[in-house]
Amino acid sequence: MSKNAWTRRDFIGLGTYVAAGAAAGKFTLLDPKPLWASPRQVAPSDIVRFASIGTGVRGCELLQASLRVPGVECAAVCDLYDSRHTAAQEALKRSVPATRNYKEVLDRKDIDAVFIATSDHQHRKIFEDACAAGKDVYCEKPMSHTVEDGMAMVEAARRANRIVQVGSQRVSSILYARAKEIYDSGKLGDVYCIEGSWDRNSPGGAWVSAIPPDANEQTIDWNAFLGGAPKRPFDPVRFFRWRCFADYGEGLAGDLFVHLISGIHFITGINTVARRAQSTGGLFRWKDGREFPDLIETLYDYPNFCVTLRCNLNNDQGEFIGLYGTEGTLILRETTVTFTPQDTRPQPDTYSTNGWPEQLRREYLAKWRVEHPLPNALEFKLDEETETFGVPPGYEDVVDHEANFFNALRTRKPTVENEEFGNNAAIGCHLANYSYFKETPAVWDGAAKTIRGQRLR
């Protein structure tokens, strides 16, 4: 006898009153936020003027998204590679002042805020200088390149009383907002296990970026790119594929784990650092001189649940987060979130009793049914059905994320992903890399604000 056979067969007796509501599941298209869907006119005095420091792939995406946010205007762009000045103006569809020197942007009194869309190792210096110059900051993820950098950035933002938003845009998505509503409703029951993954299978997804033919020491300020990193001769591979190298980036953890961690923190309502992380993985396919693995899997211990994250550059499975509760399951993919209830109705034990004599089995089932009577038809509650929610065509969560940032500038209220939130997510990335490279569990020491290895018994 299967687990549900007895229950389903007996419940047929409740008739069409039950059957009428027994749908297989439903799909709902989510409505975009009014600010994103219906841009309104903003008074000239309320227009926020910003500059983008860094106009590579991500910087241009941010500029394009800004065109859909009402009441904002890009006043300048900055990048160390001259051709990106042109790319930025093409993204904006108009001409704006461009420079290699970000301090020229910070010196302008007519600029209220800056985007920081540079390599990770440059974040701290630009961030601190921007805060000191009185600019609010939208900083791309991961917020920090090291634990020490992140702590200094948090202090800089608080000391200057600046509004900060970190660029893991999922936390502003209408999809993640619905996931959080479901989680907060208690429909999942107790959640002890969470999984996340983001897998790719292409050279571009593995950061093997094309190198433009005009890239040379005349068109790129190589020394400014290196900054505080070790000095090296000009190398366009390191400039354009910086995520592959520990001097400038954080590999898969900094590129993709940070999105998953931020999303999980947002949905579950926690804003902390995992107590411990244990990583495994390796460099199996993309052996092109890079220093980070192309497959990494990390188990995180949080106070109330465990999280397992994986990023694999050798098979495309896209983006996934699964929250597994005692009463329901919540699955997020790129454009959908699905809630599926667990069947928690009382069931007779039809497995272990298979080893009983038939008479004892009949007596057990009879007694069980007496102790678990069928509900009255008028009192019977229909099983919750599977629900899937999706975003409308053309929806872009980065637009909502930018809108949240600019709204916070006007209200001076904290953003959805402020410096503390962004720093905690970034530390999760540092934990994963620490464990992988040092081949030991990585433990977060909150009192000392540092990562230490765990001694193995």
ZAMARGU-4260 file (C-alpha; in steps of 0.2 Angstrom, whole numbers, plus 5000, padded with zeros to 4 digits):
<rodrens>
0) 5000/5000/5000 | 5007/5017/4995 | 5008/5031/5008 | 4993/5040/5001 | 4982/5026/4994
5) 4971/5024/5009 | 4969/5042/5012 | 4964/5047/4994 | 4953/5032/4992 | 4943/5036/5008
10) 4942/5055/5004 | 4933/5051/4987 | 4918/5048/4998 | 4917/5067/5002 | 4911/5069/4984
15) 4911/5083/4972 | 4912/5096/4986 | 4930/5092/4987 | 4933/5088/4969 | 4928/5105/4963
20) 4942/5113/4972 | 4956/5101/4968 | 4965/5110/4955 | 4982/5104/4950 | 4990/5121/4953
25) 4989/5139/4947 | 5001/5152/4939 | 5000/5170/4943 | 5009/5184/4934 | 5016/5197/4946
30) 5013/5215/4943 | 5029/5226/4942 | 5031/5240/4955 | 5022/5257/4950 | 5038/5266/4949
35) 5045/5254/4937 | 5030/5252/4926 | 5023/5270/4925 | 5037/5283/4926 | 5031/5299/4931
40) 5037/5317/4929 | 5049/5323/4942 | 5051/5341/4946 | 5068/5348/4940 | 5073/5352/4958
45) 5071/5334/4963 | 5081/5326/4949 | 5096/5316/4956 | 5112/5318/4946 | 5124/5304/4947
50) 5140/5298/4939 | 5146/5280/4934 | 5164/5275/4939 | 5167/5260/4929 | 5158/5258/4912
55) 5162/5240/4907 | 5149/5227/4904 | 5140/5230/4921 | 5143/5249/4921 | 5134/5250/4904
60) 5120/5239/4910 | 5117/5251/4925 | 5117/5266/4914 | 5104/5258/4902 | 5093/5253/4917
65) 5094/5271/4924 | 5085/5277/4908 | 5070/5268/4915 | 5071/5276/4932 | 5061/5293/4933
70) 5070/5308/4940 | 5088/5303/4938 | 5101/5309/4926 | 5119/5304/4923 | 5131/5319/4923
75) 5147/5310/4920 | 5156/5294/4917 | 5173/5287/4921 | 5183/5272/4916 | 5202/5268/4914
80) 5199/5261/4896 | 5195/5275/4884 | 5184/5265/4872 | 5172/5262/4887 | 5169/5281/4887
85) 5161/5279/4870 | 5152/5263/4875 | 5144/5273/4890 | 5138/5287/4880 | 5130/5275/4868
90) 5122/5266/4882 | 5115/5283/4888 | 5111/5288/4870 | 5118/5305/4873 | 5135/5314/4876
95) 5141/5316/4894 | 5159/5321/4901 | 5170/5307/4902 | 5187/5304/4912 | 5199/5292/4917
100) 5201/5300/4934 | 5187/5296/4946 | 5192/5310/4958 | 5187/5323/4945 | 5170/5316/4946
105) 5170/5317/4965 | 5176/5335/4965 | 5160/5340/4955 | 5147/5348/4967 | 5133/5345/4955
110) 5134/5326/4957 | 5124/5318/4971 | 5129/5300/4969 | 5140/5288/4961 | 5139/5270/4954
115) 5155/5260/4957 | 5156/5246/4944 | 5175/5242/4944 | 5185/5227/4948 | 5183/5221/4966
120) 5200/5227/4972 | 5196/5245/4968 | 5180/5246/4978 | 5187/5251/4995 | 5197/5266/4989
125) 5184/5273/4978 | 5170/5270/4990 | 5180/5279/5004 | 5184/5294/4993 | 5166/5295/4988
130) 5159/5295/5005 | 5172/5308/5011 | 5167/5319/4996 | 5148/5318/5002 | 5142/5307/4988
135) 5130/5293/4991 | 5135/5276/4983 | 5128/5262/4973 | 5142/5249/4974 | 5142/5233/4964
140) 5144/5216/4972 | 5153/5209/4980 | 5155/5225/4991 | 5172/5221/4997 | 5188/5212/4990
145) 5193/5207/5008 | 5186/5206/5025 | 5197/5221/5030 | 5191/5231/5015 | 5172/5228/5020
150) 5174/5233/5038 | 5183/5250/5032 | 5169/5253/5020 | 5155/5251/5033 | 5164/5263/5044
155) 5167/5276/5030 | 5148/5276/5026 | 5143/5278/5044 | 5156/5291/5047 | 5150/5302/5032
160) 5131/5297/5035 | 5130/5291/5017 | 5116/5281/5008 | 5123/5265/5002 | 5116/5252/4991
165) 5125/5236/4985 | 5122/5229/4968 | 5114/5212/4971 | 5098/5217/4963 | 5088/5201/4967
170) 5084/5209/4984 | 5073/5222/4975 | 5065/5210/4963 | 5046/5207/4964 | 5049/5189/4962
175) 5060/5189/4978 | 5047/5200/4987 | 5034/5187/4984 | 5046/5173/4990 | 5048/5183/5006
180) 5029/5185/5008 | 5027/5166/5007 | 5042/5163/5019 | 5035/5176/5031 | 5018/5168/5031
185) 5024/5152/5039 | 5017/5141/5025 | 5034/5133/5024 | 5034/5128/5042 | 5051/5126/5049
190) 5065/5128/5036 | 5082/5119/5041 | 5089/5116/5023 | 5092/5129/5009 | 5101/5126/4993
195) 5107/5138/4980 | 5116/5136/4963 | 5121/5146/4948 | 5129/5136/4934 | 5135/5142/4917
200) 5143/5133/4902 | 5151/5146/4890 | 5167/5156/4888 | 5158/5172/4892 | 5150/5164/4908
205) 5168/5158/4913 | 5175/5176/4911 | 5184/5172/4895 | 5180/5190/4889 | 5185/5195/4872
210) 5199/5207/4872 | 5196/5223/4860 | 5209/5226/4847 | 5213/5243/4853 | 5218/5238/4870
215) 5235/5244/4874 | 5245/5255/4886 | 5240/5270/4877 | 5221/5267/4878 | 5221/5259/4896
220) 5228/5267/4912 | 5236/5251/4918 | 5245/5258/4933 | 5228/5265/4940 | 5220/5248/4937
225) 5233/5240/4948 | 5231/5252/4962 | 5237/5243/4978 | 5239/5226/4969 | 5256/5219/4965
230) 5265/5228/4951 | 5265/5219/4934 | 5269/5223/4916 | 5254/5228/4906 | 5242/5213/4903
235) 5226/5215/4894 | 5220/5197/4900 | 5221/5203/4918 | 5212/5219/4914 | 5198/5212/4905
240) 5197/5195/4914 | 5200/5201/4931 | 5188/5190/4940 | 5200/5175/4936 | 5214/5182/4947
245) 5214/5184/4966 | 5223/5201/4965 | 5208/5209/4958 | 5192/5198/4961 | 5184/5184/4971
250) 5181/5171/4958 | 5164/5162/4958 | 5160/5166/4976 | 5161/5185/4972 | 5153/5184/4956
255) 5138/5172/4959 | 5138/5166/4977 | 5135/5184/4983 | 5119/5184/4973 | 5113/5168/4981
260) 5118/5173/4999 | 5110/5190/4997 | 5094/5182/4991 | 5093/5170/5005 | 5097/5183/5018
265) 5083/5194/5011 | 5070/5180/5010 | 5073/5173/5027 | 5075/5190/5035 | 5092/5187/5042
270) 5107/5199/5041 | 5122/5190/5048 | 5137/5180/5043 | 5137/5161/5043 | 5146/5154/5058
275) 5156/5142/5047 | 5159/5137/5029 | 5167/5121/5021 | 5171/5122/5003 | 5176/5109/4990
280) 5179/5110/4971 | 5192/5112/4958 | 5199/5119/4942 | 5194/5106/4929 | 5191/5114/4912
285) 5196/5132/4911 | 5214/5130/4913 | 5219/5146/4906 | 5230/5153/4920 | 5216/5158/4931
290) 5218/5156/4950 | 5200/5152/4955 | 5191/5135/4953 | 5178/5133/4939 | 5168/5122/4951
295) 5165/5126/4970 | 5152/5120/4982 | 5151/5127/5000 | 5141/5121/5015 | 5137/5135/5027
300) 5131/5134/5045 | 5119/5147/5051 | 5111/5147/5068 | 5095/5140/5062 | 5098/5132/5046
305) 5111/5125/5034 | 5114/5132/5016 | 5123/5123/5002 | 5129/5133/4987 | 5136/5127/4971
310) 5143/5136/4956 | 5149/5126/4941 | 5156/5133/4925 | 5154/5117/4915 | 5136/5114/4913
315) 5122/5127/4911 | 5108/5125/4924 | 5105/5143/4927 | 5100/5151/4944 | 5091/5141/4958
320) 5087/5143/4976 | 5077/5130/4986 | 5070/5132/5003 | 5064/5116/5010 | 5052/5117/5025
325) 5042/5105/5036 | 5026/5110/5028 | 5031/5117/5011 | 5044/5119/4997 | 5049/5136/4989
330) 5059/5135/4973 | 5065/5151/4964 | 5072/5151/4946 | 5076/5165/4935 | 5059/5171/4932
335) 5047/5161/4943 | 5045/5156/4961 | 5034/5141/4965 | 5027/5135/4982 | 5022/5117/4984
340) 5014/5111/5000 | 5020/5095/5009 | 5007/5082/5013 | 5007/5083/5032 | 4990/5074/5035
345) 4991/5060/5047 | 4995/5043/5038 | 4995/5025/5045 | 5012/5016/5045 | 5010/5005/5030
350) 5029/5001/5029 | 5035/4994/5045 | 5018/4984/5047 | 5022/4974/5031 | 5032/4963/5043
355) 5016/4960/5054 | 5004/4946/5052 | 4988/4950/5043 | 4977/4950/5058 | 4988/4962/5067
360) 4989/4974/5052 | 4970/4974/5051 | 4968/4978/5069 | 4981/4992/5068 | 4972/5000/5053
365) 4955/4999/5062 | 4962/5007/5077 | 4971/5020/5067 | 4955/5025/5058 | 4946/5027/5074
370) 4959/5038/5081 | 4960/5048/5065 | 4942/5050/5059 | 4938/5058/5042 | 4933/5076/5043
375) 4915/5082/5040 | 4913/5087/5022 | 4908/5105/5028 | 4923/5106/5039 | 4935/5099/5027
380) 4949/5111/5021 | 4955/5108/5003 | 4973/5104/5001 | 4984/5119/4997 | 4988/5118/4979
385) 5005/5122/4970 | 5007/5140/4966 | 5019/5148/4954 | 5022/5166/4951 | 5031/5174/4937
390) 5038/5191/4931 | 5030/5199/4916 | 5040/5200/4900 | 5053/5213/4899 | 5054/5215/4918
395) 5072/5220/4925 | 5075/5219/4943 | 5090/5230/4942 | 5078/5244/4937 | 5069/5242/4953
400) 5085/5241/4963 | 5091/5257/4956 | 5074/5265/4959 | 5075/5259/4977 | 5093/5267/4979
405) 5087/5284/4971 | 5071/5284/4982 | 5082/5282/4997 | 5093/5297/4992 | 5077/5307/4993
410) 5070/5301/5009 | 5087/5298/5018 | 5081/5281/5024 | 5092/5265/5023 | 5091/5255/5007
415) 5085/5237/5005 | 5104/5232/5003 | 5114/5244/5014 | 5132/5243/5018 | 5129/5231/5033
420) 5119/5219/5022 | 5131/5220/5008 | 5146/5217/5019 | 5139/5202/5028 | 5135/5194/5011
425) 5153/5198/5005 | 5160/5190/5020 | 5151/5174/5015 | 5161/5174/4999 | 5177/5177/5008
430) 5173/5162/5019 | 5170/5151/5004 | 5187/5156/4996 | 5196/5155/5013 | 5190/5137/5015
435) 5194/5132/4997 | 5211/5138/4996 | 5217/5134/5014 | 5208/5117/5013 | 5200/5119/5030
440) 5183/5124/5037 | 5182/5143/5038 | 5175/5150/5055 | 5169/5168/5056 | 5175/5176/5072
445) 5163/5190/5074 | 5171/5198/5090 | 5188/5199/5081 | 5180/5203/5064 | 5191/5190/5055
450) 5191/5173/5047 | 5200/5159/5055 | 5203/5141/5051 | 5195/5127/5061 | 5207/5114/5068
455) 5203/5097/5063 | 5202/5084/5076
</rodrens>
